[in-house]
């Protein structure tokens, strides 16, 4: 995240997101999505999908200052070492 932004720590119990906390300021990333196990990546995608379906997931794009909720999200998939979130056609 860099030295001017706080790292966000997402805590999951099973596939349920139970808390989001601020961590310290970043410098160089110590862990990237590449160092997370495939099983944990899949669990993260599943948790995000469940949250989107329930309308509990909100994604904010700092570049456009827009936010998107679960009903705006068409698909969440694991694509290599990235999690790809696709918006419905009406929001693209």
PDB file as gemmi writes it, atoms N, CA and C in Angstrom:
CRYST1    1.000    1.000    1.000  90.00  90.00  90.00 P 1                      
ATOM      1  N   UNK A   1       0.815  -1.199   0.000  1.00  0.00           N  
ATOM      2  CA  UNK A   1       0.000   0.000   0.000  1.00  0.00           C  
ATOM      3  C   UNK A   1       0.855   1.258   0.000  1.00  0.00           C  
ATOM      4  N   UNK A   2       2.093   1.153   0.409  1.00  0.00           N  
ATOM      5  CA  UNK A   2       2.964   2.322   0.421  1.00  0.00           C  
ATOM      6  C   UNK A   2       3.019   2.987   1.777  1.00  0.00           C  
ATOM      7  N   UNK A   3       3.939   3.905   1.959  1.00  0.00           N  
ATOM      8  CA  UNK A   3       4.163   4.504   3.269  1.00  0.00           C  
ATOM      9  C   UNK A   3       3.090   5.493   3.710  1.00  0.00           C  
ATOM     10  N   UNK A   4       2.149   5.847   2.836  1.00  0.00           N  
ATOM     11  CA  UNK A   4       1.119   6.826   3.197  1.00  0.00           C  
ATOM     12  C   UNK A   4      -0.271   6.227   3.343  1.00  0.00           C  
ATOM     13  N   UNK A   5      -0.387   4.910   3.187  1.00  0.00           N  
ATOM     14  CA  UNK A   5      -1.699   4.260   3.279  1.00  0.00           C  
ATOM     15  C   UNK A   5      -1.636   3.113   4.261  1.00  0.00           C  
ATOM     16  N   UNK A   6      -2.695   2.963   5.046  1.00  0.00           N  
ATOM     17  CA  UNK A   6      -2.769   1.864   5.991  1.00  0.00           C  
ATOM     18  C   UNK A   6      -3.131   0.570   5.285  1.00  0.00           C  
ATOM     19  N   UNK A   7      -2.543  -0.506   5.732  1.00  0.00           N  
ATOM     20  CA  UNK A   7      -2.883  -1.833   5.252  1.00  0.00           C  
ATOM     21  C   UNK A   7      -4.208  -2.227   5.902  1.00  0.00           C  
ATOM     22  N   UNK A   8      -5.091  -2.867   5.165  1.00  0.00           N  
ATOM     23  CA  UNK A   8      -6.354  -3.367   5.705  1.00  0.00           C  
ATOM     24  C   UNK A   8      -6.198  -4.855   5.993  1.00  0.00           C  
ATOM     25  N   UNK A   9      -6.608  -5.273   7.169  1.00  0.00           N  
ATOM     26  CA  UNK A   9      -6.522  -6.676   7.572  1.00  0.00           C  
ATOM     27  C   UNK A   9      -7.937  -7.226   7.611  1.00  0.00           C  
ATOM     28  N   UNK A  10      -8.225  -8.212   6.746  1.00  0.00           N  
ATOM     29  CA  UNK A  10      -9.536  -8.842   6.696  1.00  0.00           C  
ATOM     30  C   UNK A  10      -9.452 -10.152   7.443  1.00  0.00           C  
ATOM     31  N   UNK A  11     -10.331 -10.345   8.427  1.00  0.00           N  
ATOM     32  CA  UNK A  11     -10.349 -11.589   9.203  1.00  0.00           C  
ATOM     33  C   UNK A  11     -11.595 -12.380   8.839  1.00  0.00           C  
ATOM     34  N   UNK A  12     -11.377 -13.657   8.522  1.00  0.00           N  
ATOM     35  CA  UNK A  12     -12.458 -14.546   8.131  1.00  0.00           C  
ATOM     36  C   UNK A  12     -12.583 -15.684   9.127  1.00  0.00           C  
ATOM     37  N   UNK A  13     -13.810 -16.105   9.386  1.00  0.00           N  
ATOM     38  CA  UNK A  13     -14.083 -17.343  10.096  1.00  0.00           C  
ATOM     39  C   UNK A  13     -14.836 -18.196   9.091  1.00  0.00           C  
ATOM     40  N   UNK A  14     -14.194 -19.264   8.629  1.00  0.00           N  
ATOM     41  CA  UNK A  14     -14.744 -20.034   7.513  1.00  0.00           C  
ATOM     42  C   UNK A  14     -14.798 -19.130   6.301  1.00  0.00           C  
ATOM     43  N   UNK A  15     -15.986 -18.944   5.737  1.00  0.00           N  
ATOM     44  CA  UNK A  15     -16.121 -18.064   4.583  1.00  0.00           C  
ATOM     45  C   UNK A  15     -16.766 -16.733   4.958  1.00  0.00           C  
ATOM     46  N   UNK A  16     -16.909 -16.476   6.266  1.00  0.00           N  
ATOM     47  CA  UNK A  16     -17.565 -15.242   6.709  1.00  0.00           C  
ATOM     48  C   UNK A  16     -16.526 -14.206   7.145  1.00  0.00           C  
ATOM     49  N   UNK A  17     -16.617 -13.025   6.565  1.00  0.00           N  
ATOM     50  CA  UNK A  17     -15.765 -11.917   6.964  1.00  0.00           C  
ATOM     51  C   UNK A  17     -16.275 -11.403   8.305  1.00  0.00           C  
ATOM     52  N   UNK A  18     -15.424 -11.452   9.343  1.00  0.00           N  
ATOM     53  CA  UNK A  18     -15.863 -11.050  10.673  1.00  0.00           C  
ATOM     54  C   UNK A  18     -15.335  -9.687  11.095  1.00  0.00           C  
ATOM     55  N   UNK A  19     -14.260  -9.221  10.491  1.00  0.00           N  
ATOM     56  CA  UNK A  19     -13.781  -7.881  10.834  1.00  0.00           C  
ATOM     57  C   UNK A  19     -12.807  -7.368   9.784  1.00  0.00           C  
ATOM     58  N   UNK A  20     -12.722  -6.053   9.729  1.00  0.00           N  
ATOM     59  CA  UNK A  20     -11.732  -5.372   8.903  1.00  0.00           C  
ATOM     60  C   UNK A  20     -11.044  -4.366   9.813  1.00  0.00           C  
ATOM     61  N   UNK A  21      -9.727  -4.477   9.921  1.00  0.00           N  
ATOM     62  CA  UNK A  21      -8.970  -3.604  10.815  1.00  0.00           C  
ATOM     63  C   UNK A  21      -7.876  -2.888  10.030  1.00  0.00           C  
ATOM     64  N   UNK A  22      -7.483  -1.749  10.543  1.00  0.00           N  
ATOM     65  CA  UNK A  22      -6.338  -1.051   9.968  1.00  0.00           C  
ATOM     66  C   UNK A  22      -5.059  -1.656  10.525  1.00  0.00           C  
ATOM     67  N   UNK A  23      -4.111  -1.935   9.647  1.00  0.00           N  
ATOM     68  CA  UNK A  23      -2.800  -2.391  10.064  1.00  0.00           C  
ATOM     69  C   UNK A  23      -1.855  -1.196  10.068  1.00  0.00           C  
ATOM     70  N   UNK A  24      -0.605  -1.455   9.970  1.00  0.00           N  
ATOM     71  CA  UNK A  24       0.376  -0.381   9.924  1.00  0.00           C  
ATOM     72  C   UNK A  24       0.475   0.201   8.534  1.00  0.00           C  
ATOM     73  N   UNK A  25       1.351   1.162   8.402  1.00  0.00           N  
ATOM     74  CA  UNK A  25       1.612   1.743   7.092  1.00  0.00           C  
ATOM     75  C   UNK A  25       2.506   0.800   6.311  1.00  0.00           C  
ATOM     76  N   UNK A  26       2.278   0.720   5.030  1.00  0.00           N  
ATOM     77  CA  UNK A  26       3.048  -0.183   4.191  1.00  0.00           C  
ATOM     78  C   UNK A  26       4.337   0.452   3.718  1.00  0.00           C  
ATOM     79  N   UNK A  27       5.259  -0.389   3.350  1.00  0.00           N  
ATOM     80  CA  UNK A  27       6.466   0.068   2.652  1.00  0.00           C  
ATOM     81  C   UNK A  27       6.570  -0.805   1.426  1.00  0.00           C  
ATOM     82  N   UNK A  28       7.290  -1.879   1.531  1.00  0.00           N  
ATOM     83  CA  UNK A  28       7.294  -2.875   0.469  1.00  0.00           C  
ATOM     84  C   UNK A  28       6.408  -4.021   0.944  1.00  0.00           C  
ATOM     85  N   UNK A  29       5.620  -4.594   0.051  1.00  0.00           N  
ATOM     86  CA  UNK A  29       4.736  -5.669   0.486  1.00  0.00           C  
ATOM     87  C   UNK A  29       5.525  -6.878   0.985  1.00  0.00           C  
ATOM     88  N   UNK A  30       5.165  -7.339   2.202  1.00  0.00           N  
ATOM     89  CA  UNK A  30       5.809  -8.529   2.736  1.00  0.00           C  
ATOM     90  C   UNK A  30       5.155  -9.786   2.181  1.00  0.00           C  
ATOM     91  N   UNK A  31       3.837  -9.720   1.997  1.00  0.00           N  
ATOM     92  CA  UNK A  31       3.105 -10.848   1.429  1.00  0.00           C  
ATOM     93  C   UNK A  31       2.245 -10.320   0.304  1.00  0.00           C  
ATOM     94  N   UNK A  32       2.227 -11.035  -0.755  1.00  0.00           N  
ATOM     95  CA  UNK A  32       1.337 -10.683  -1.853  1.00  0.00           C  
ATOM     96  C   UNK A  32       0.379 -11.845  -2.037  1.00  0.00           C  
ATOM     97  N   UNK A  33      -0.544 -11.685  -2.952  1.00  0.00           N  
ATOM     98  CA  UNK A  33      -1.486 -12.769  -3.221  1.00  0.00           C  
ATOM     99  C   UNK A  33      -0.742 -14.012  -3.703  1.00  0.00           C  
ATOM    100  N   UNK A  34       0.472 -13.833  -4.214  1.00  0.00           N  
ATOM    101  CA  UNK A  34       1.264 -14.966  -4.684  1.00  0.00           C  
ATOM    102  C   UNK A  34       1.672 -15.888  -3.543  1.00  0.00           C  
ATOM    103  N   UNK A  35       1.811 -15.356  -2.314  1.00  0.00           N  
ATOM    104  CA  UNK A  35       2.261 -16.177  -1.193  1.00  0.00           C  
ATOM    105  C   UNK A  35       1.106 -16.800  -0.417  1.00  0.00           C  
ATOM    106  N   UNK A  36      -0.114 -16.499  -0.780  1.00  0.00           N  
ATOM    107  CA  UNK A  36      -1.279 -17.079  -0.118  1.00  0.00           C  
ATOM    108  C   UNK A  36      -1.615 -18.393  -0.815  1.00  0.00           C  
ATOM    109  N   UNK A  37      -1.966 -19.403  -0.043  1.00  0.00           N  
ATOM    110  CA  UNK A  37      -2.256 -20.707  -0.632  1.00  0.00           C  
ATOM    111  C   UNK A  37      -3.465 -20.626  -1.562  1.00  0.00           C  
ATOM    112  N   UNK A  38      -3.504 -21.510  -2.525  1.00  0.00           N  
ATOM    113  CA  UNK A  38      -4.631 -21.554  -3.472  1.00  0.00           C  
ATOM    114  C   UNK A  38      -5.942 -21.783  -2.731  1.00  0.00           C  
ATOM    115  N   UNK A  39      -5.931 -22.651  -1.730  1.00  0.00           N  
ATOM    116  CA  UNK A  39      -7.151 -22.927  -0.962  1.00  0.00           C  
ATOM    117  C   UNK A  39      -7.653 -21.656  -0.271  1.00  0.00           C  
ATOM    118  N   UNK A  40      -6.739 -20.861   0.293  1.00  0.00           N  
ATOM    119  CA  UNK A  40      -7.138 -19.618   0.954  1.00  0.00           C  
ATOM    120  C   UNK A  40      -7.637 -18.592  -0.058  1.00  0.00           C  
ATOM    121  N   UNK A  41      -7.032 -18.550  -1.244  1.00  0.00           N  
ATOM    122  CA  UNK A  41      -7.511 -17.647  -2.296  1.00  0.00           C  
ATOM    123  C   UNK A  41      -8.940 -18.011  -2.687  1.00  0.00           C  
ATOM    124  N   UNK A  42      -9.193 -19.303  -2.827  1.00  0.00           N  
ATOM    125  CA  UNK A  42     -10.534 -19.763  -3.203  1.00  0.00           C  
ATOM    126  C   UNK A  42     -11.535 -19.419  -2.109  1.00  0.00           C  
ATOM    127  N   UNK A  43     -11.149 -19.602  -0.836  1.00  0.00           N  
ATOM    128  CA  UNK A  43     -12.033 -19.244   0.278  1.00  0.00           C  
ATOM    129  C   UNK A  43     -12.329 -17.745   0.288  1.00  0.00           C  
ATOM    130  N   UNK A  44     -11.338 -16.927  -0.028  1.00  0.00           N  
ATOM    131  CA  UNK A  44     -11.544 -15.488  -0.082  1.00  0.00           C  
ATOM    132  C   UNK A  44     -12.536 -15.130  -1.185  1.00  0.00           C  
ATOM    133  N   UNK A  45     -12.377 -15.712  -2.357  1.00  0.00           N  
ATOM    134  CA  UNK A  45     -13.306 -15.451  -3.466  1.00  0.00           C  
ATOM    135  C   UNK A  45     -14.716 -15.886  -3.082  1.00  0.00           C  
ATOM    136  N   UNK A  46     -14.850 -17.051  -2.453  1.00  0.00           N  
ATOM    137  CA  UNK A  46     -16.168 -17.532  -2.032  1.00  0.00           C  
ATOM    138  C   UNK A  46     -16.806 -16.587  -1.023  1.00  0.00           C  
ATOM    139  N   UNK A  47     -16.012 -16.104  -0.076  1.00  0.00           N  
ATOM    140  CA  UNK A  47     -16.533 -15.177   0.927  1.00  0.00           C  
ATOM    141  C   UNK A  47     -16.981 -13.869   0.277  1.00  0.00           C  
ATOM    142  N   UNK A  48     -16.194 -13.363  -0.669  1.00  0.00           N  
ATOM    143  CA  UNK A  48     -16.575 -12.143  -1.373  1.00  0.00           C  
ATOM    144  C   UNK A  48     -17.856 -12.354  -2.173  1.00  0.00           C  
ATOM    145  N   UNK A  49     -17.997 -13.530  -2.816  1.00  0.00           N  
ATOM    146  CA  UNK A  49     -19.204 -13.831  -3.585  1.00  0.00           C  
ATOM    147  C   UNK A  49     -20.429 -13.874  -2.670  1.00  0.00           C  
ATOM    148  N   UNK A  50     -20.293 -14.526  -1.506  1.00  0.00           N  
ATOM    149  CA  UNK A  50     -21.410 -14.594  -0.559  1.00  0.00           C  
ATOM    150  C   UNK A  50     -21.803 -13.206  -0.068  1.00  0.00           C  
ATOM    151  N   UNK A  51     -20.813 -12.388   0.218  1.00  0.00           N  
ATOM    152  CA  UNK A  51     -21.103 -11.032   0.673  1.00  0.00           C  
ATOM    153  C   UNK A  51     -21.795 -10.231  -0.423  1.00  0.00           C  
ATOM    154  N   UNK A  52     -21.361 -10.399  -1.673  1.00  0.00           N  
ATOM    155  CA  UNK A  52     -21.978  -9.691  -2.795  1.00  0.00           C  
ATOM    156  C   UNK A  52     -23.431 -10.117  -2.965  1.00  0.00           C  
ATOM    157  N   UNK A  53     -23.699 -11.413  -2.867  1.00  0.00           N  
ATOM    158  CA  UNK A  53     -25.059 -11.924  -3.026  1.00  0.00           C  
ATOM    159  C   UNK A  53     -25.992 -11.399  -1.941  1.00  0.00           C  
ATOM    160  N   UNK A  54     -25.460 -11.188  -0.742  1.00  0.00           N  
ATOM    161  CA  UNK A  54     -26.262 -10.680   0.371  1.00  0.00           C  
ATOM    162  C   UNK A  54     -26.350  -9.160   0.366  1.00  0.00           C  
ATOM    163  N   UNK A  55     -25.643  -8.521  -0.543  1.00  0.00           N  
ATOM    164  CA  UNK A  55     -25.628  -7.069  -0.589  1.00  0.00           C  
ATOM    165  C   UNK A  55     -24.734  -6.443   0.464  1.00  0.00           C  
ATOM    166  N   UNK A  56     -23.840  -7.241   1.053  1.00  0.00           N  
ATOM    167  CA  UNK A  56     -22.967  -6.767   2.128  1.00  0.00           C  
ATOM    168  C   UNK A  56     -21.613  -6.289   1.628  1.00  0.00           C  
ATOM    169  N   UNK A  57     -21.327  -6.483   0.364  1.00  0.00           N  
ATOM    170  CA  UNK A  57     -20.027  -6.117  -0.190  1.00  0.00           C  
ATOM    171  C   UNK A  57     -20.137  -4.783  -0.914  1.00  0.00           C  
ATOM    172  N   UNK A  58     -19.282  -3.857  -0.544  1.00  0.00           N  
ATOM    173  CA  UNK A  58     -19.206  -2.579  -1.245  1.00  0.00           C  
ATOM    174  C   UNK A  58     -17.761  -2.397  -1.674  1.00  0.00           C  
ATOM    175  N   UNK A  59     -17.577  -2.112  -2.934  1.00  0.00           N  
ATOM    176  CA  UNK A  59     -16.247  -1.895  -3.491  1.00  0.00           C  
ATOM    177  C   UNK A  59     -16.158  -0.440  -3.909  1.00  0.00           C  
ATOM    178  N   UNK A  60     -15.088   0.208  -3.489  1.00  0.00           N  
ATOM    179  CA  UNK A  60     -14.891   1.615  -3.802  1.00  0.00           C  
ATOM    180  C   UNK A  60     -13.702   1.762  -4.722  1.00  0.00           C  
ATOM    181  N   UNK A  61     -13.873   2.512  -5.785  1.00  0.00           N  
ATOM    182  CA  UNK A  61     -12.797   2.790  -6.724  1.00  0.00           C  
ATOM    183  C   UNK A  61     -12.268   4.187  -6.413  1.00  0.00           C  
ATOM    184  N   UNK A  62     -11.078   4.285  -5.807  1.00  0.00           N  
ATOM    185  CA  UNK A  62     -10.555   5.606  -5.443  1.00  0.00           C  
ATOM    186  C   UNK A  62     -10.225   6.478  -6.652  1.00  0.00           C  
ATOM    187  N   UNK A  63     -10.009   5.871  -7.805  1.00  0.00           N  
ATOM    188  CA  UNK A  63      -9.690   6.646  -9.009  1.00  0.00           C  
ATOM    189  C   UNK A  63     -10.894   7.418  -9.531  1.00  0.00           C  
ATOM    190  N   UNK A  64     -12.080   6.828  -9.411  1.00  0.00           N  
ATOM    191  CA  UNK A  64     -13.291   7.482  -9.916  1.00  0.00           C  
ATOM    192  C   UNK A  64     -14.194   7.975  -8.781  1.00  0.00           C  
ATOM    193  N   UNK A  65     -13.830   7.659  -7.543  1.00  0.00           N  
ATOM    194  CA  UNK A  65     -14.618   8.002  -6.361  1.00  0.00           C  
ATOM    195  C   UNK A  65     -16.036   7.429  -6.454  1.00  0.00           C  
ATOM    196  N   UNK A  66     -16.141   6.231  -7.036  1.00  0.00           N  
ATOM    197  CA  UNK A  66     -17.420   5.540  -7.153  1.00  0.00           C  
ATOM    198  C   UNK A  66     -17.396   4.296  -6.282  1.00  0.00           C  
ATOM    199  N   UNK A  67     -18.562   3.945  -5.760  1.00  0.00           N  
ATOM    200  CA  UNK A  67     -18.669   2.685  -5.033  1.00  0.00           C  
ATOM    201  C   UNK A  67     -19.708   1.807  -5.713  1.00  0.00           C  
ATOM    202  N   UNK A  68     -19.518   0.506  -5.574  1.00  0.00           N  
ATOM    203  CA  UNK A  68     -20.397  -0.486  -6.182  1.00  0.00           C  
ATOM    204  C   UNK A  68     -20.793  -1.483  -5.116  1.00  0.00           C  
ATOM    205  N   UNK A  69     -22.058  -1.820  -5.077  1.00  0.00           N  
ATOM    206  CA  UNK A  69     -22.536  -2.781  -4.083  1.00  0.00           C  
ATOM    207  C   UNK A  69     -22.744  -4.141  -4.725  1.00  0.00           C  
ATOM    208  N   UNK A  70     -23.162  -5.096  -3.934  1.00  0.00           N  
ATOM    209  CA  UNK A  70     -23.340  -6.466  -4.401  1.00  0.00           C  
ATOM    210  C   UNK A  70     -24.193  -6.592  -5.637  1.00  0.00           C  
ATOM    211  N   UNK A  71     -25.250  -5.808  -5.739  1.00  0.00           N  
ATOM    212  CA  UNK A  71     -26.135  -5.927  -6.911  1.00  0.00           C  
ATOM    213  C   UNK A  71     -25.480  -5.406  -8.187  1.00  0.00           C  
ATOM    214  N   UNK A  72     -24.403  -4.624  -8.050  1.00  0.00           N  
ATOM    215  CA  UNK A  72     -23.675  -4.120  -9.215  1.00  0.00           C  
ATOM    216  C   UNK A  72     -22.642  -5.123  -9.724  1.00  0.00           C  
ATOM    217  N   UNK A  73     -22.353  -6.140  -8.922  1.00  0.00           N  
ATOM    218  CA  UNK A  73     -21.275  -7.077  -9.221  1.00  0.00           C  
ATOM    219  C   UNK A  73     -21.830  -8.293  -9.948  1.00  0.00           C  
ATOM    220  N   UNK A  74     -21.269  -8.561 -11.109  1.00  0.00           N  
ATOM    221  CA  UNK A  74     -21.715  -9.685 -11.923  1.00  0.00           C  
ATOM    222  C   UNK A  74     -20.973 -10.965 -11.549  1.00  0.00           C  
ATOM    223  N   UNK A  75     -19.662 -10.846 -11.314  1.00  0.00           N  
ATOM    224  CA  UNK A  75     -18.856 -12.055 -11.121  1.00  0.00           C  
ATOM    225  C   UNK A  75     -17.587 -11.722 -10.344  1.00  0.00           C  
ATOM    226  N   UNK A  76     -17.164 -12.664  -9.491  1.00  0.00           N  
ATOM    227  CA  UNK A  76     -15.895 -12.562  -8.782  1.00  0.00           C  
ATOM    228  C   UNK A  76     -15.153 -13.861  -9.036  1.00  0.00           C  
ATOM    229  N   UNK A  77     -13.966 -13.772  -9.616  1.00  0.00           N  
ATOM    230  CA  UNK A  77     -13.207 -14.979  -9.949  1.00  0.00           C  
ATOM    231  C   UNK A  77     -11.741 -14.804  -9.581  1.00  0.00           C  
ATOM    232  N   UNK A  78     -11.114 -15.921  -9.324  1.00  0.00           N  
ATOM    233  CA  UNK A  78      -9.678 -15.951  -9.116  1.00  0.00           C  
ATOM    234  C   UNK A  78      -9.030 -16.114 -10.476  1.00  0.00           C  
ATOM    235  N   UNK A  79      -8.156 -15.182 -10.826  1.00  0.00           N  
ATOM    236  CA  UNK A  79      -7.506 -15.190 -12.132  1.00  0.00           C  
ATOM    237  C   UNK A  79      -5.995 -15.162 -11.886  1.00  0.00           C  
ATOM    238  N   UNK A  80      -5.396 -16.334 -11.796  1.00  0.00           N  
ATOM    239  CA  UNK A  80      -3.973 -16.409 -11.473  1.00  0.00           C  
ATOM    240  C   UNK A  80      -3.727 -15.934 -10.060  1.00  0.00           C  
ATOM    241  N   UNK A  81      -2.972 -14.865  -9.905  1.00  0.00           N  
ATOM    242  CA  UNK A  81      -2.713 -14.298  -8.589  1.00  0.00           C  
ATOM    243  C   UNK A  81      -3.518 -13.035  -8.328  1.00  0.00           C  
ATOM    244  N   UNK A  82      -4.611 -12.866  -9.055  1.00  0.00           N  
ATOM    245  CA  UNK A  82      -5.459 -11.690  -8.875  1.00  0.00           C  
ATOM    246  C   UNK A  82      -6.905 -12.128  -8.680  1.00  0.00           C  
ATOM    247  N   UNK A  83      -7.632 -11.343  -7.928  1.00  0.00           N  
ATOM    248  CA  UNK A  83      -9.071 -11.547  -7.804  1.00  0.00           C  
ATOM    249  C   UNK A  83      -9.716 -10.527  -8.720  1.00  0.00           C  
ATOM    250  N   UNK A  84     -10.479 -11.017  -9.681  1.00  0.00           N  
ATOM    251  CA  UNK A  84     -11.096 -10.156 -10.688  1.00  0.00           C  
ATOM    252  C   UNK A  84     -12.573  -9.994 -10.353  1.00  0.00           C  
ATOM    253  N   UNK A  85     -13.014  -8.755 -10.267  1.00  0.00           N  
ATOM    254  CA  UNK A  85     -14.417  -8.454  -9.971  1.00  0.00           C  
ATOM    255  C   UNK A  85     -15.004  -7.753 -11.187  1.00  0.00           C  
ATOM    256  N   UNK A  86     -16.014  -8.374 -11.772  1.00  0.00           N  
ATOM    257  CA  UNK A  86     -16.662  -7.816 -12.969  1.00  0.00           C  
ATOM    258  C   UNK A  86     -17.986  -7.175 -12.565  1.00  0.00           C  
ATOM    259  N   UNK A  87     -18.222  -5.985 -13.101  1.00  0.00           N  
ATOM    260  CA  UNK A  87     -19.478  -5.289 -12.831  1.00  0.00           C  
ATOM    261  C   UNK A  87     -20.512  -5.677 -13.863  1.00  0.00           C  
ATOM    262  N   UNK A  88     -21.786  -5.544 -13.493  1.00  0.00           N  
ATOM    263  CA  UNK A  88     -22.856  -5.820 -14.445  1.00  0.00           C  
ATOM    264  C   UNK A  88     -22.753  -4.816 -15.591  1.00  0.00           C  
ATOM    265  N   UNK A  89     -23.303  -5.162 -16.725  1.00  0.00           N  
ATOM    266  CA  UNK A  89     -23.164  -4.345 -17.931  1.00  0.00           C  
ATOM    267  C   UNK A  89     -23.661  -2.917 -17.723  1.00  0.00           C  
ATOM    268  N   UNK A  90     -24.661  -2.714 -16.904  1.00  0.00           N  
ATOM    269  CA  UNK A  90     -25.206  -1.363 -16.711  1.00  0.00           C  
ATOM    270  C   UNK A  90     -24.266  -0.473 -15.908  1.00  0.00           C  
ATOM    271  N   UNK A  91     -23.216  -1.049 -15.289  1.00  0.00           N  
ATOM    272  CA  UNK A  91     -22.295  -0.256 -14.474  1.00  0.00           C  
ATOM    273  C   UNK A  91     -20.907  -0.138 -15.071  1.00  0.00           C  
ATOM    274  N   UNK A  92     -20.688  -0.686 -16.255  1.00  0.00           N  
ATOM    275  CA  UNK A  92     -19.361  -0.644 -16.853  1.00  0.00           C  
ATOM    276  C   UNK A  92     -19.111   0.669 -17.539  1.00  0.00           C  
TER     277      UNK A  92                                                      
END                                                                             
